[in-house]
Amino acid sequence: MMTSIKSTLLNARVLHEAGDFAGAERDYRRTLVGDSSLAEVWYLLGRTCHSLGKPDQAVASYQRALALRPDLAEARSNLGIALASLGRVPEAMECYREAIRLRPDYAEAHNNLGNSLDFVGLSREAVVSLRQAIRLRPHFFEAYNNLGIVLKKLGEWDQAVACLLEAIRLKPDSAEAHGNLGIALSEIGKDAEAIAAYERALSLKPDHVPALLGRGKILANRGDLEGAERGYRESLQISPDSSELWGGLGFILCEQGRLTEGLDAYRVAIRLKPDSPPTWSNFLFHRNYDPEAHPSTLRDEHRQWGELLGRPASAPTFHNVHKSESRPLRVGYVSPDFRHHAVASFLEPILANHDRGRVTVFCYSDVASPDATTARLRAYADFWRETRFLTDHEVAGLIRRDQIDILVDLAGHTAHNRLAVFAQRPAPVEITYLGYPSTTGLRTIDAMITDDVIDPIDRPTWSTEEPLRVPGTFCCFAPPAEAGEISPLPLLKNGFPTFGSFHKVPKLNPKVIDLWSKLLLAIPNSRLVLVRDLLKGRIGREILASFQAREVDPARIELRDDWNTRNHWSHYSAIDLALDTFPWSGHTTACESLWMGVPVVTLMGDRRSSRLTASVLKAMNLTDLIAETPEQYIEIASRWVADPARLAQWRIEQRGLMRTSRLCDGQTFTKELESAFESLWSLRGQASISTLSSEPMGSPNDC
């Protein structure tokens, strides 16, 4: 009998080493039928089950091994791996720690612990464990690769690159390491080297999705959307079930103005991976451009995303604050855009004018590349927190420790948002503002700062948040110092009117082209100048073809692609009157156009995004530029350009009027905003604190 057991065990080992895991499992089980007290065999059976994709059986086998030999460190560590694969990460971490206690020099256990620490957001602690693994085993490829990944998350780019290069030296044929190196290199602006790393990864593994995505993102960032589209489509031939690739294709198509195709690609991505908040956010952002989307549909889709994030697992503990206390409200602003960005043009007057007797200002900054604007905004804040390399849980914990009363989201569903932080309810009152023209969909966000033009009292708001209306207008504009002087009216020199638009390509939907074509046909000698960075190649040709299909001679349309956020001001010298888009109207573009002495005609629609320019115009007492029908839009534009003398005088006087208007009165606006904060606090803040459970949310590590 003993000889038979030994023979079966020997055969099982041979099969295991040869990679025949099914055969090995069979013979390990036969061995255990003969003698179930063999701890090592239970351990080997666990490894085999794990290799076969049977983590539950692997867990049971490792536990049997440890019941027989509690000091078997390898079984303890591998039990952790199996538990982690089942999502039981806290239990896995305890297994790794116990394995290290049994064998302090166990490099694999240190590496595994590091991975789990990073997974739960404790990246700094992960670095310690991974470095210990490398000290114990200097040629440990997996530890170097994992350490490079963690250092990337922490923004330690040079160290991350060094670790990944060492990982590649140890294992030159690792597609994963080359792909990770590409990501790190792209983050520090070394695009050519990043592309080379991605190409090497793909030569080793053609379906390596991170490399496929990374290559596409670099092309998109260069403005080569056609090349990026080709890359994503080729990639999907290799990995057709990649949600990430479908999402990347959706982004590229939408940015080219091909909304129907792009939104369909996003829907495929969501179907493949329904629980991906970033993909949902990108879909919702681009959905705002869709003229066929009813506002109620947009609200419901945002709400569906909000349900995906859900409510906090349990109610958080808030500090004990009562409005009767004399201390100011602690207001936290959360944004990745404390930099040269449209949001900063409206936030700076607020930060500069906050009354420190009423508000203590905290800024939670996710800025990737700080600039001079960042420095100015930071100087206005009482407390500045760098959060870019913190997890959502860590940011939420920081906000709780700062005892924030009112937390303000400035990003919505734009890039690098922190809505997942707001979903954890780290502050008693949460607000969304400025950066996004629609609802967030989160039930944890109480209010949206707005006004009675954007959200009329007698109309549906189509938001999950309560409208918090500020008198007059919902924003205050800081005129840009770099804008330059106002130019003479081009109509006087040209003898014909020139309309213009600085809007992004996705805003130029067929209904907008229809209306602009009708305007151009109504004024036969008029011209249209479109200014944006992507108006070239196929995109430019398709836009011109769209006008031609509507009987407008393409020679009357001028496309200018030398645009960016710093040098576009000179283009206003060619424009007599700006044309707004719909259903997503301008906001920053409207303010900038008025500052340059160029009036803007807008079509006010049935949703927040289509009423932003109208809010700006009402604040400037320019309601005669607001149309409620397409016919009025054409009539208003025609009337304004029909009187060159009046338009020229308006152009000269506008900047002075704007400078002294409510739209640029930061002091008054901020006082009213503070009053709105205090009003909301009196209604919501105290109630939140008094009714929420005292049980802390999440694990202690979250805070």
Protein Blocks (a to p, Z undefined) as FASTA:
>chain_A
ZZmmmmmmmmmmmmmmnopaklmmmmmmmmmmmomkbmklmmmmmmmmmmnopaklmmmm
mmmmmmmmmmlmklmmmmmmmmmmnopamlmmmmmmmmmmmmmmlmklmmmmmmmmmmno
pamlmmmmmmmmmmmmmmlmklmmmmmmmmmmnopamlmmmmmmmmmmmmmmlmklmmmm
mmmmmmnopamlmmmmmmmmmmmmmmlmklmmmmmmmmmmnopamlmmmmmmmmmmmmmm
bmklmmmmmmmmmmnopamlmmmmmmmmmmmmmmlmklmmmmmmmmmmpmklcfklmmmm
mmmmmmmnopafbdcddddddfkbmbdcddddddfklccdfklmmmmmmmmmocfklbcc
ddddfbfbdcfklmmmmmmpmbdcdfklpcfklmmmmmmmnopabdcdfkljaehiaklm
mmnopafbdcdehjacbdehiaklmbdcddfklmgfkbcfkiabdcdddehiacdcdddf
klopadddfklmnopacdddfbdfklmcfklmmmmmmmmmmmmmbccddddfklgcjllm
mmmmmmmmnopafklpccdfbbcfklmmmmmmmpfbdcdddfbdcfklmmmmmmnopacd
ddddfbfklmmmmmmmmmnopaklpcfbfklmmmmmmmmmmmmmlmmmmmmmmmmmmmmm
mklmmklmmmmmmmmmmmmmmmmmmmmmmmpcfbdghjfklZZ
